Amino acid sequence: MNETRTVVVVTAGLSQPSQTRLLADRLAASTVRELERDGHQVEVEVIELREHAHAIMDAMLTGFAGGDLEQAIDRLTHADGVIAVTPLFTTTYSGLFKSFVDILDKDTLTDMPVLLAATGGTPRHSLTLDYSMRPLFTYLRADVVPTAVFAATDDWARDGDAGHDTDRDANPLPGRIDRAGRALADRVAARHNTGPADPFTTTPDFAQMLRA
């Protein structure tokens, strides 16, 4: 058995339950299934941003994240892969989602495999993944998986038996989820996150300075 991989799911749905969380859960299940097929044990941790909304705003004002939010960011930093899902408002990611990204350290997601997904009212908004979300995570130097997933309201209406519709032509969403899960699993399996680099590892200690 290969070593355990940790996948952190960041979901910015505002309602409970939400289509955003539903899509996040489907993507996580697909990724876990593919990793387990390759012999990996998998731990999935979910960060529901709505539960940290006030703390996120406090962190933006003070520059300091404490308590449960600090623990959530620490889990994200040490993940082997991330699934980031947001609802779309006025053709872009939600303010809560962007605020959370804004309080992260600039190196938090460096080289991190990230699968992007979004939910919205109509398929016309699907381009947001490429012109809005992907540039954001590219700027953070994340390893963004090429396959992203957008789920419109109509996709859920055609969802059939809890997402296991045998007619993939009638509802392509399950197939897109499967492809995205496979793509993320491949990236996660190839990388093990040891956490951020220690900025003081190259700093000489006092004894070294005296010898010099």
Z-matrix of the N, CA and C atoms (Angstrom, degrees):
N
C 1 1.472
C 2 1.525 1 108.99
N 3 1.341 2 117.00 1 130.62
C 4 1.449 3 121.57 2 177.28
C 5 1.525 4 110.10 3 -73.00
N 6 1.335 5 115.29 4 167.46
C 7 1.457 6 119.38 5 -176.94
C 8 1.530 7 111.14 6 -69.75
N 9 1.330 8 114.16 7 160.07
C 10 1.456 9 120.88 8 -175.71
C 11 1.520 10 111.37 9 -70.02
N 12 1.320 11 115.70 10 139.58
C 13 1.459 12 122.79 11 175.37
C 14 1.535 13 108.31 12 -112.23
N 15 1.327 14 115.80 13 141.64
C 16 1.461 15 121.78 14 179.35
C 17 1.518 16 110.06 15 -111.47
N 18 1.325 17 115.80 16 124.70
C 19 1.457 18 122.06 17 176.96
C 20 1.523 19 107.96 18 -113.27
N 21 1.327 20 116.35 19 124.21
C 22 1.456 21 121.58 20 178.87
C 23 1.523 22 108.85 21 -104.79
N 24 1.329 23 115.47 22 129.04
C 25 1.459 24 122.09 23 -179.57
C 26 1.526 25 108.30 24 -105.26
N 27 1.320 26 116.64 25 121.20
C 28 1.463 27 121.88 26 176.13
C 29 1.517 28 107.39 27 -106.49
N 30 1.323 29 116.51 28 117.02
C 31 1.456 30 120.39 29 -177.27
C 32 1.518 31 110.30 30 -125.78
N 33 1.333 32 115.82 31 132.38
C 34 1.460 33 120.81 32 -172.94
C 35 1.522 34 112.80 33 -110.20
N 36 1.320 35 117.46 34 23.28
C 37 1.456 36 120.13 35 177.38
C 38 1.519 37 111.22 36 -62.04
N 39 1.309 38 116.53 37 142.55
C 40 1.457 39 120.60 38 -177.13
C 41 1.522 40 113.46 39 -97.99
N 42 1.314 41 116.84 40 -24.73
C 43 1.465 42 119.98 41 179.67
C 44 1.524 43 109.55 42 -98.14
N 45 1.328 44 114.93 43 170.73
C 46 1.461 45 119.73 44 179.33
C 47 1.528 46 109.41 45 -144.42
N 48 1.349 47 116.40 46 111.36
C 49 1.469 48 128.13 47 0.92
C 50 1.528 49 111.18 48 -75.03
N 51 1.327 50 116.02 49 168.11
C 52 1.453 51 120.13 50 -179.35
C 53 1.521 52 110.11 51 -137.08
N 54 1.324 53 116.39 52 153.15
C 55 1.455 54 120.98 53 175.01
C 56 1.520 55 110.46 54 -63.30
N 57 1.313 56 116.23 55 -32.09
C 58 1.462 57 120.19 56 179.38
C 59 1.525 58 110.84 57 -63.59
N 60 1.324 59 117.48 58 -45.18
C 61 1.464 60 120.38 59 178.57
C 62 1.526 61 110.46 60 -67.22
N 63 1.329 62 116.44 61 -37.35
C 64 1.459 63 119.94 62 178.51
C 65 1.521 64 110.91 63 -61.12
N 66 1.328 65 117.04 64 -45.19
C 67 1.466 66 120.29 65 177.92
C 68 1.525 67 110.54 66 -64.53
N 69 1.329 68 117.03 67 -41.60
C 70 1.462 69 120.87 68 178.67
C 71 1.522 70 111.33 69 -59.05
N 72 1.336 71 116.61 70 -43.64
C 73 1.463 72 120.70 71 -179.83
C 74 1.534 73 110.98 72 -64.70
N 75 1.334 74 116.85 73 -39.67
C 76 1.471 75 119.81 74 179.41
C 77 1.526 76 110.83 75 -64.67
N 78 1.313 77 116.37 76 -42.60
C 79 1.467 78 120.25 77 179.55
C 80 1.524 79 111.27 78 -65.88
N 81 1.329 80 117.03 79 -40.22
C 82 1.462 81 120.70 80 177.62
C 83 1.513 82 110.75 81 -63.21
N 84 1.335 83 117.37 82 -43.51
C 85 1.458 84 121.11 83 -179.88
C 86 1.527 85 110.92 84 -62.38
N 87 1.328 86 116.51 85 -40.88
C 88 1.464 87 120.35 86 178.83
C 89 1.522 88 111.28 87 -64.73
N 90 1.320 89 116.67 88 -42.73
C 91 1.470 90 121.12 89 179.85
C 92 1.521 91 110.90 90 -65.07
N 93 1.320 92 116.55 91 -43.88
C 94 1.468 93 120.95 92 178.63
C 95 1.521 94 110.57 93 -61.21
N 96 1.310 95 116.52 94 -44.49
C 97 1.463 96 121.01 95 -179.39
C 98 1.532 97 111.34 96 -58.89
N 99 1.321 98 116.23 97 -42.52
C 100 1.464 99 120.16 98 -179.23
C 101 1.527 100 111.34 99 -70.46
N 102 1.324 101 117.65 100 -39.93
C 103 1.463 102 120.40 101 178.88
C 104 1.520 103 111.30 102 -67.11
N 105 1.330 104 117.03 103 -41.14
C 106 1.468 105 120.03 104 178.30
C 107 1.521 106 110.74 105 -66.37
N 108 1.306 107 117.46 106 -33.40
C 109 1.462 108 121.17 107 176.70
C 110 1.529 109 110.60 108 -62.88
N 111 1.340 110 115.98 109 -29.92
C 112 1.457 111 120.88 110 178.20
C 113 1.523 112 112.66 111 -88.41
N 114 1.334 113 117.14 112 4.85
C 115 1.449 114 121.15 113 175.12
C 116 1.514 115 115.69 114 93.32
N 117 1.334 116 117.90 115 12.93
C 118 1.461 117 120.81 116 -179.35
C 119 1.530 118 110.90 117 -96.71
N 120 1.308 119 115.97 118 144.56
C 121 1.454 120 120.93 119 165.82
C 122 1.528 121 107.14 120 -84.96
N 123 1.316 122 116.41 121 145.70
C 124 1.459 123 120.05 122 -173.44
C 125 1.520 124 110.55 123 -132.87
N 126 1.324 125 115.42 124 135.48
C 127 1.458 126 121.86 125 171.09
C 128 1.524 127 108.00 126 -114.76
N 129 1.320 128 116.92 127 129.89
C 130 1.461 129 122.29 128 178.64
C 131 1.524 130 109.26 129 -111.71
N 132 1.310 131 116.34 130 128.27
C 133 1.455 132 121.84 131 176.93
C 134 1.526 133 108.32 132 -122.80
N 135 1.327 134 116.49 133 132.64
C 136 1.457 135 121.50 134 -176.51
C 137 1.522 136 110.24 135 -108.55
N 138 1.321 137 115.64 136 130.63
C 139 1.463 138 121.68 137 173.65
C 140 1.524 139 107.53 138 -109.17
N 141 1.336 140 115.94 139 104.68
C 142 1.461 141 122.04 140 176.64
C 143 1.533 142 107.73 141 -86.14
N 144 1.312 143 116.64 142 106.80
C 145 1.462 144 119.71 143 -174.13
C 146 1.522 145 112.84 144 -63.66
N 147 1.335 146 117.06 145 -29.05
C 148 1.461 147 119.22 146 -179.95
C 149 1.528 148 111.34 147 -61.02
N 150 1.332 149 116.58 148 -27.42
C 151 1.459 150 121.03 149 179.39
C 152 1.531 151 111.79 150 -76.15
N 153 1.330 152 116.00 151 -16.21
C 154 1.471 153 120.37 152 -178.19
C 155 1.527 154 111.67 153 -115.41
N 156 1.340 155 117.71 154 14.54
C 157 1.466 156 120.68 155 -171.50
C 158 1.531 157 112.49 156 -56.68
N 159 1.317 158 117.74 157 -47.74
C 160 1.466 159 120.15 158 -178.59
C 161 1.522 160 111.09 159 -66.98
N 162 1.333 161 116.82 160 -39.31
C 163 1.464 162 120.25 161 -179.98
C 164 1.531 163 111.13 162 -67.42
N 165 1.325 164 116.50 163 -34.01
C 166 1.469 165 120.00 164 177.50
C 167 1.522 166 110.25 165 -64.71
N 168 1.329 167 116.75 166 -43.48
C 169 1.464 168 119.73 167 178.57
C 170 1.525 169 110.58 168 -65.79
N 171 1.324 170 117.12 169 -40.38
C 172 1.469 171 119.64 170 176.89
C 173 1.527 172 110.55 171 -60.38
N 174 1.335 173 116.49 172 -41.51
C 175 1.469 174 120.48 173 -179.85
C 176 1.523 175 111.28 174 -64.99
N 177 1.326 176 117.07 175 -34.97
C 178 1.464 177 119.55 176 177.23
C 179 1.522 178 111.15 177 -66.21
N 180 1.332 179 116.36 178 -34.78
C 181 1.457 180 120.04 179 -178.01
C 182 1.525 181 112.46 180 -80.51
N 183 1.325 182 116.58 181 -33.95
C 184 1.468 183 120.23 182 -173.95
C 185 1.529 184 113.35 183 -103.82
N 186 1.331 185 116.42 184 -18.93
C 187 1.461 186 119.42 185 -175.92
C 188 1.511 187 113.02 186 78.12
N 189 1.334 188 116.54 187 14.63
C 190 1.457 189 120.63 188 -176.91
C 191 1.521 190 110.00 189 -136.55
N 192 1.335 191 115.94 190 127.52
C 193 1.469 192 121.24 191 176.23
C 194 1.522 193 108.63 192 -106.18
N 195 1.317 194 116.27 193 124.71
C 196 1.458 195 119.59 194 -178.40
C 197 1.513 196 112.05 195 -124.34
N 198 1.316 197 116.24 196 176.31
C 199 1.451 198 122.42 197 173.24
C 200 1.513 199 113.76 198 60.75
N 201 1.336 200 115.34 199 -136.38
C 202 1.460 201 121.02 200 -177.26
C 203 1.525 202 112.17 201 -62.92
N 204 1.320 203 117.20 202 -34.66
C 205 1.468 204 119.97 203 179.27
C 206 1.521 205 110.73 204 -65.47
N 207 1.301 206 117.71 205 -40.73
C 208 1.464 207 120.75 206 177.41
C 209 1.526 208 110.78 207 -61.52
N 210 1.323 209 116.72 208 -41.58
C 211 1.462 210 120.51 209 178.06
C 212 1.521 211 111.34 210 -65.09
N 213 1.332 212 116.71 211 -38.91
C 214 1.460 213 120.37 212 178.54
C 215 1.524 214 110.90 213 -63.52
N 216 1.320 215 116.93 214 -43.48
C 217 1.466 216 120.63 215 179.05
C 218 1.521 217 110.52 216 -65.22
N 219 1.326 218 117.08 217 -36.76
C 220 1.468 219 120.30 218 177.88
C 221 1.529 220 110.58 219 -64.03
N 222 1.339 221 117.52 220 -41.37
C 223 1.466 222 120.43 221 177.39
C 224 1.525 223 110.65 222 -62.83
N 225 1.333 224 115.49 223 -40.44
C 226 1.458 225 119.98 224 178.51
C 227 1.525 226 110.82 225 -63.26
N 228 1.307 227 116.88 226 -43.18
C 229 1.461 228 121.83 227 -177.96
C 230 1.519 229 112.00 228 -61.53
N 231 1.332 230 117.36 229 -34.08
C 232 1.459 231 121.77 230 -176.18
C 233 1.527 232 113.34 231 -99.68
N 234 1.328 233 117.10 232 11.57
C 235 1.466 234 120.55 233 179.34
C 236 1.527 235 110.54 234 -72.33
N 237 1.321 236 115.27 235 159.19
C 238 1.462 237 120.71 236 172.77
C 239 1.525 238 110.91 237 -93.54
N 240 1.321 239 116.72 238 -17.31
C 241 1.456 240 121.76 239 177.58
C 242 1.512 241 109.67 240 -164.73
N 243 1.328 242 116.32 241 155.78
C 244 1.463 243 121.49 242 -175.70
C 245 1.526 244 109.68 243 -131.57
N 246 1.325 245 115.22 244 138.75
C 247 1.461 246 122.36 245 170.20
C 248 1.522 247 106.53 246 -113.09
N 249 1.331 248 117.47 247 117.81
C 250 1.459 249 121.92 248 -176.54
C 251 1.525 250 109.34 249 -115.05
N 252 1.334 251 115.96 250 119.12
C 253 1.463 252 121.01 251 -174.51
C 254 1.525 253 109.36 252 -129.23
N 255 1.325 254 116.20 253 131.88
C 256 1.463 255 120.62 254 179.91
C 257 1.517 256 110.71 255 -137.06
N 258 1.321 257 117.38 256 148.51
C 259 1.467 258 119.10 257 166.97
C 260 1.524 259 108.53 258 -75.45
N 261 1.322 260 116.48 259 157.03
C 262 1.455 261 120.71 260 178.52
C 263 1.527 262 110.14 261 -103.71
N 264 1.328 263 115.35 262 134.60
C 265 1.455 264 122.02 263 175.47
C 266 1.520 265 107.76 264 -129.35
N 267 1.330 266 116.62 265 131.01
C 268 1.465 267 121.99 266 -176.95
C 269 1.527 268 111.09 267 46.36
N 270 1.314 269 114.65 268 47.59
C 271 1.481 270 125.66 269 173.33
C 272 1.525 271 114.49 270 65.77
N 273 1.310 272 118.65 271 23.21
C 274 1.463 273 119.09 272 174.61
C 275 1.527 274 109.39 273 -149.81
N 276 1.346 275 116.20 274 175.45
C 277 1.453 276 121.36 275 -179.05
C 278 1.517 277 110.29 276 -62.83
N 279 1.323 278 115.56 277 159.42
C 280 1.472 279 119.73 278 -176.49
C 281 1.517 280 111.11 279 -70.42
N 282 1.326 281 115.54 280 157.02
C 283 1.457 282 120.43 281 177.94
C 284 1.519 283 111.95 282 -63.17
N 285 1.313 284 117.09 283 -35.94
C 286 1.460 285 120.81 284 178.28
C 287 1.529 286 110.79 285 -63.45
N 288 1.329 287 116.17 286 -43.05
C 289 1.460 288 120.90 287 178.69
C 290 1.528 289 110.64 288 -61.75
N 291 1.334 290 117.03 289 -48.05
C 292 1.468 291 120.90 290 -179.39
C 293 1.522 292 111.07 291 -65.17
N 294 1.322 293 118.07 292 -38.51
C 295 1.463 294 120.70 293 179.70
C 296 1.522 295 110.90 294 -62.65
N 297 1.337 296 116.89 295 -39.87
C 298 1.460 297 120.01 296 177.55
C 299 1.524 298 110.73 297 -63.55
N 300 1.312 299 116.56 298 -44.48
C 301 1.467 300 119.65 299 178.31
C 302 1.525 301 110.15 300 -62.00
N 303 1.326 302 117.59 301 -36.75
C 304 1.463 303 121.51 302 -177.21
C 305 1.523 304 113.10 303 -65.35
N 306 1.331 305 117.84 304 -27.76
C 307 1.466 306 118.92 305 -177.19
C 308 1.534 307 112.19 306 -89.97
N 309 1.332 308 117.14 307 -3.99
C 310 1.455 309 119.22 308 178.35
C 311 1.519 310 110.72 309 -75.06
N 312 1.316 311 116.17 310 146.62
C 313 1.453 312 120.46 311 171.92
C 314 1.517 313 109.61 312 -60.88
N 315 1.313 314 117.53 313 145.85
C 316 1.459 315 121.30 314 -174.02
C 317 1.520 316 113.29 315 -61.75
N 318 1.338 317 117.89 316 -19.66
C 319 1.466 318 121.06 317 -178.52
C 320 1.532 319 113.07 318 -101.33
N 321 1.330 320 117.60 319 1.93
C 322 1.461 321 120.71 320 -174.50
C 323 1.517 322 112.62 321 -57.13
N 324 1.328 323 117.64 322 -41.50
C 325 1.457 324 121.28 323 -173.40
C 326 1.530 325 113.63 324 -107.07
N 327 1.314 326 117.18 325 14.79
C 328 1.466 327 119.81 326 179.93
C 329 1.525 328 110.49 327 -60.22
N 330 1.339 329 116.64 328 123.20
C 331 1.475 330 124.64 329 179.54
C 332 1.531 331 113.23 330 65.39
N 333 1.316 332 118.10 331 9.29
C 334 1.463 333 121.36 332 -179.58
C 335 1.533 334 110.16 333 -76.70
N 336 1.338 335 118.93 334 126.13
C 337 1.464 336 119.97 335 172.91
C 338 1.528 337 109.96 336 -64.10
N 339 1.328 338 116.60 337 123.93
C 340 1.455 339 121.47 338 -176.78
C 341 1.521 340 109.51 339 -130.81
N 342 1.314 341 115.92 340 129.22
C 343 1.461 342 123.29 341 173.97
C 344 1.518 343 107.89 342 -103.77
N 345 1.325 344 116.43 343 124.53
C 346 1.455 345 121.82 344 -177.96
C 347 1.525 346 110.77 345 -100.13
N 348 1.333 347 115.43 346 142.30
C 349 1.464 348 120.36 347 177.86
C 350 1.522 349 108.73 348 -153.14
N 351 1.327 350 115.03 349 156.83
C 352 1.458 351 119.66 350 -179.17
C 353 1.520 352 109.58 351 -151.80
N 354 1.323 353 114.67 352 158.10
C 355 1.460 354 121.48 353 175.10
C 356 1.523 355 108.55 354 -123.23
N 357 1.326 356 115.92 355 146.73
C 358 1.452 357 119.68 356 -179.72
C 359 1.512 358 110.97 357 -160.88
N 360 1.313 359 115.49 358 177.97
C 361 1.449 360 120.20 359 -174.70
C 362 1.513 361 114.30 360 -73.61
N 363 1.342 362 116.91 361 -42.84
C 364 1.456 363 119.87 362 -175.48
C 365 1.520 364 110.26 363 -133.49
N 366 1.334 365 118.28 364 157.26
C 367 1.466 366 121.68 365 178.15
C 368 1.522 367 113.21 366 -60.49
N 369 1.327 368 118.50 367 -18.88
C 370 1.466 369 121.02 368 179.78
C 371 1.522 370 112.12 369 -60.72
N 372 1.334 371 116.55 370 -23.63
C 373 1.463 372 120.28 371 -178.02
C 374 1.525 373 112.99 372 -85.52
N 375 1.304 374 118.08 373 -1.51
C 376 1.462 375 120.64 374 -174.31
C 377 1.527 376 112.79 375 -63.68
N 378 1.329 377 118.04 376 -26.06
C 379 1.460 378 120.75 377 -179.43
C 380 1.529 379 112.46 378 -65.99
N 381 1.327 380 116.01 379 -15.36
C 382 1.470 381 119.62 380 177.82
C 383 1.521 382 111.53 381 -56.47
N 384 1.320 383 116.54 382 -33.30
C 385 1.466 384 119.92 383 179.96
C 386 1.524 385 111.00 384 -57.97
N 387 1.333 386 116.92 385 -37.03
C 388 1.464 387 120.71 386 -176.03
C 389 1.518 388 113.48 387 -90.45
N 390 1.337 389 118.04 388 -35.62
C 391 1.465 390 117.17 389 -175.62
C 392 1.527 391 113.19 390 -96.13
N 393 1.328 392 117.75 391 -7.68
C 394 1.455 393 120.04 392 -177.63
C 395 1.530 394 112.24 393 -125.64
N 396 1.332 395 117.48 394 -58.22
C 397 1.460 396 120.60 395 -174.95
C 398 1.531 397 112.67 396 -72.23
N 399 1.330 398 117.08 397 -45.98
C 400 1.467 399 119.21 398 -176.60
C 401 1.537 400 112.36 399 -61.85
N 402 1.343 401 119.27 400 -45.04
C 403 1.468 402 118.52 401 176.45
C 404 1.524 403 113.52 402 -59.94
N 405 1.336 404 116.48 403 -35.02
C 406 1.465 405 120.23 404 179.41
C 407 1.523 406 111.04 405 -60.99
N 408 1.329 407 116.59 406 -46.98
C 409 1.462 408 119.47 407 -177.18
C 410 1.526 409 112.12 408 -79.92
N 411 1.309 410 117.49 409 -25.25
C 412 1.462 411 120.16 410 172.50
C 413 1.525 412 109.66 411 -65.68
N 414 1.323 413 116.68 412 -40.00
C 415 1.461 414 121.17 413 177.20
C 416 1.529 415 110.95 414 -59.74
N 417 1.345 416 116.62 415 -34.29
C 418 1.462 417 121.14 416 179.49
C 419 1.531 418 112.22 417 -83.12
N 420 1.339 419 116.15 418 5.12
C 421 1.475 420 123.85 419 176.89
C 422 1.531 421 112.28 420 64.42
N 423 1.335 422 115.98 421 29.03
C 424 1.469 423 119.95 422 174.69
C 425 1.527 424 109.51 423 -75.95
N 426 1.326 425 116.01 424 156.44
C 427 1.462 426 122.43 425 175.29
C 428 1.528 427 107.39 426 -90.32
N 429 1.328 428 115.95 427 84.83
C 430 1.459 429 121.21 428 -172.40
C 431 1.528 430 110.39 429 -77.26
N 432 1.332 431 115.68 430 125.58
C 433 1.461 432 121.16 431 178.99
C 434 1.534 433 109.12 432 -65.92
N 435 1.337 434 118.54 433 133.43
C 436 1.475 435 120.31 434 -178.48
C 437 1.519 436 113.77 435 -58.83
N 438 1.327 437 117.64 436 -35.31
C 439 1.460 438 121.14 437 -178.77
C 440 1.521 439 110.61 438 -84.11
N 441 1.340 440 116.74 439 115.14
C 442 1.455 441 122.16 440 175.37
C 443 1.532 442 108.15 441 -112.43
N 444 1.318 443 116.07 442 162.45
C 445 1.471 444 119.93 443 -175.38
C 446 1.522 445 109.91 444 -128.29
N 447 1.337 446 115.14 445 128.07
C 448 1.454 447 121.26 446 173.50
C 449 1.525 448 108.34 447 -118.34
N 450 1.314 449 116.57 448 133.56
C 451 1.464 450 121.16 449 178.76
C 452 1.521 451 109.02 450 -122.46
N 453 1.336 452 115.29 451 117.02
C 454 1.460 453 121.42 452 176.19
C 455 1.524 454 109.90 453 -89.72
N 456 1.306 455 115.84 454 168.88
C 457 1.466 456 120.11 455 179.80
C 458 1.522 457 111.47 456 -57.76
N 459 1.310 458 117.24 457 -39.55
C 460 1.467 459 121.24 458 -179.79
C 461 1.529 460 112.19 459 -63.72
N 462 1.329 461 117.10 460 -30.36
C 463 1.466 462 119.62 461 178.40
C 464 1.521 463 110.92 462 -61.34
N 465 1.329 464 116.87 463 -39.27
C 466 1.460 465 119.85 464 179.57
C 467 1.520 466 110.48 465 -73.08
N 468 1.326 467 116.93 466 -32.26
C 469 1.459 468 120.11 467 178.64
C 470 1.525 469 111.12 468 -65.28
N 471 1.354 470 116.41 469 -29.50
C 472 1.467 471 121.01 470 179.44
C 473 1.519 472 111.92 471 -95.71
N 474 1.325 473 115.73 472 10.46
C 475 1.465 474 119.39 473 -168.65
C 476 1.515 475 113.83 474 -67.13
N 477 1.304 476 119.28 475 -19.82
C 478 1.468 477 120.91 476 176.89
C 479 1.511 478 112.02 477 68.58
N 480 1.314 479 116.31 478 -136.09
C 481 1.462 480 123.56 479 -173.65
C 482 1.511 481 110.22 480 -82.85
N 483 1.356 482 115.77 481 81.14
C 484 1.469 483 122.36 482 175.37
C 485 1.522 484 112.16 483 52.45
N 486 1.324 485 116.75 484 37.91
C 487 1.450 486 119.31 485 175.66
C 488 1.496 487 114.04 486 87.87
N 489 1.327 488 119.19 487 6.15
C 490 1.461 489 121.16 488 -178.51
C 491 1.528 490 110.71 489 -111.33
N 492 1.322 491 116.19 490 35.03
C 493 1.453 492 122.02 491 178.95
C 494 1.531 493 108.88 492 -61.33
N 495 1.324 494 116.85 493 126.02
C 496 1.459 495 120.03 494 -178.55
C 497 1.513 496 112.14 495 -75.29
N 498 1.327 497 118.64 496 -17.50
C 499 1.455 498 121.76 497 179.70
C 500 1.520 499 108.99 498 -93.60
N 501 1.331 500 117.17 499 90.83
C 502 1.453 501 121.17 500 -177.52
C 503 1.527 502 111.70 501 -70.30
N 504 1.340 503 117.85 502 -21.64
C 505 1.457 504 119.67 503 176.71
C 506 1.520 505 110.56 504 -70.50
N 507 1.341 506 116.43 505 -36.41
C 508 1.457 507 120.52 506 179.15
C 509 1.518 508 111.01 507 -70.70
N 510 1.314 509 118.00 508 -33.27
C 511 1.460 510 122.27 509 179.15
C 512 1.522 511 109.04 510 -141.20
N 513 1.317 512 118.77 511 99.26
C 514 1.463 513 121.37 512 -177.62
C 515 1.522 514 114.10 513 -77.11
N 516 1.339 515 118.82 514 -6.20
C 517 1.466 516 120.52 515 -176.05
C 518 1.529 517 113.06 516 -57.98
N 519 1.346 518 120.51 517 -47.75
C 520 1.467 519 118.91 518 179.17
C 521 1.527 520 113.19 519 -57.35
N 522 1.339 521 116.69 520 -38.02
C 523 1.453 522 119.50 521 178.19
C 524 1.514 523 112.31 522 -65.89
N 525 1.328 524 117.14 523 -39.52
C 526 1.471 525 120.79 524 177.84
C 527 1.521 526 110.32 525 -65.16
N 528 1.317 527 116.09 526 -39.19
C 529 1.470 528 119.80 527 178.04
C 530 1.524 529 110.55 528 -64.16
N 531 1.312 530 117.37 529 -42.28
C 532 1.468 531 120.96 530 179.47
C 533 1.528 532 111.08 531 -62.34
N 534 1.332 533 116.82 532 -44.60
C 535 1.467 534 120.03 533 -179.31
C 536 1.525 535 111.08 534 -65.02
N 537 1.323 536 116.53 535 -40.90
C 538 1.463 537 119.90 536 179.83
C 539 1.526 538 111.05 537 -66.39
N 540 1.335 539 116.73 538 -41.18
C 541 1.463 540 120.22 539 178.39
C 542 1.518 541 111.89 540 -62.05
N 543 1.320 542 116.45 541 -40.06
C 544 1.463 543 120.86 542 178.19
C 545 1.525 544 110.82 543 -65.10
N 546 1.333 545 116.52 544 -42.33
C 547 1.462 546 120.79 545 -179.18
C 548 1.526 547 111.45 546 -63.68
N 549 1.342 548 116.39 547 -43.96
C 550 1.464 549 118.74 548 178.95
C 551 1.518 550 110.70 549 -67.87
N 552 1.322 551 117.87 550 -41.15
C 553 1.462 552 121.21 551 -179.43
C 554 1.520 553 110.98 552 -58.57
N 555 1.328 554 117.44 553 -40.05
C 556 1.465 555 120.80 554 179.02
C 557 1.523 556 110.84 555 -61.76
N 558 1.325 557 116.78 556 -42.01
C 559 1.476 558 120.38 557 -179.83
C 560 1.525 559 110.67 558 -68.90
N 561 1.319 560 116.10 559 -42.77
C 562 1.468 561 120.15 560 -178.16
C 563 1.525 562 110.84 561 -65.41
N 564 1.321 563 116.92 562 -41.76
C 565 1.460 564 120.64 563 -178.81
C 566 1.518 565 112.03 564 -63.28
N 567 1.322 566 116.49 565 -27.05
C 568 1.464 567 120.77 566 -176.27
C 569 1.529 568 113.02 567 -88.45
N 570 1.340 569 116.64 568 -2.91
C 571 1.463 570 119.62 569 -174.61
C 572 1.514 571 110.33 570 -138.46
N 573 1.331 572 115.88 571 141.56
C 574 1.463 573 120.24 572 172.89
C 575 1.513 574 107.95 573 -125.79
N 576 1.321 575 116.09 574 122.76
C 577 1.448 576 122.37 575 -175.27
C 578 1.524 577 110.40 576 -84.71
N 579 1.311 578 116.62 577 120.77
C 580 1.460 579 121.44 578 175.92
C 581 1.521 580 111.70 579 -99.02
N 582 1.344 581 115.57 580 9.17
C 583 1.456 582 119.30 581 -179.94
C 584 1.512 583 111.23 582 92.98
N 585 1.326 584 116.38 583 173.87
C 586 1.467 585 120.29 584 -178.73
C 587 1.511 586 111.62 585 -65.35
N 588 1.305 587 115.52 586 149.97
C 589 1.462 588 120.31 587 179.03
C 590 1.529 589 109.58 588 -66.22
N 591 1.333 590 115.48 589 142.76
C 592 1.459 591 121.13 590 177.59
C 593 1.528 592 108.22 591 -74.87
N 594 1.333 593 119.10 592 116.99
C 595 1.464 594 120.43 593 -177.30
C 596 1.520 595 113.54 594 -66.82
N 597 1.354 596 117.60 595 -11.14
C 598 1.458 597 120.42 596 -177.07
C 599 1.529 598 113.01 597 -103.25
N 600 1.348 599 117.43 598 5.13
C 601 1.464 600 119.49 599 -177.02
C 602 1.519 601 112.08 600 -65.06
N 603 1.333 602 117.38 601 -30.23
C 604 1.463 603 120.07 602 -178.74
C 605 1.529 604 112.34 603 -95.44
N 606 1.333 605 117.44 604 4.16
C 607 1.459 606 121.17 605 179.41
C 608 1.524 607 109.71 606 -84.91
N 609 1.331 608 119.20 607 123.00
C 610 1.464 609 120.24 608 -179.73
C 611 1.517 610 111.73 609 -65.69
N 612 1.358 611 115.80 610 143.80
C 613 1.455 612 117.67 611 177.90
C 614 1.527 613 109.61 612 -79.87
N 615 1.327 614 115.29 613 175.90
C 616 1.466 615 120.21 614 -173.54
C 617 1.529 616 111.43 615 -62.97
N 618 1.350 617 116.71 616 -38.73
C 619 1.456 618 120.35 617 -179.97
C 620 1.544 619 110.59 618 -63.33
N 621 1.311 620 116.55 619 -40.52
C 622 1.469 621 120.01 620 178.27
C 623 1.524 622 110.49 621 -63.33
N 624 1.324 623 116.48 622 -40.14
C 625 1.464 624 119.86 623 -179.76
C 626 1.527 625 110.66 624 -64.98
N 627 1.343 626 116.86 625 -38.18
C 628 1.472 627 118.90 626 178.69
C 629 1.531 628 111.57 627 -67.02
N 630 1.355 629 115.61 628 -41.15
C 631 1.463 630 118.31 629 178.59
C 632 1.532 631 111.44 630 -62.79
N 633 1.340 632 114.86 631 -35.09
C 634 1.466 633 118.36 632 179.34
C 635 1.524 634 111.01 633 -67.52
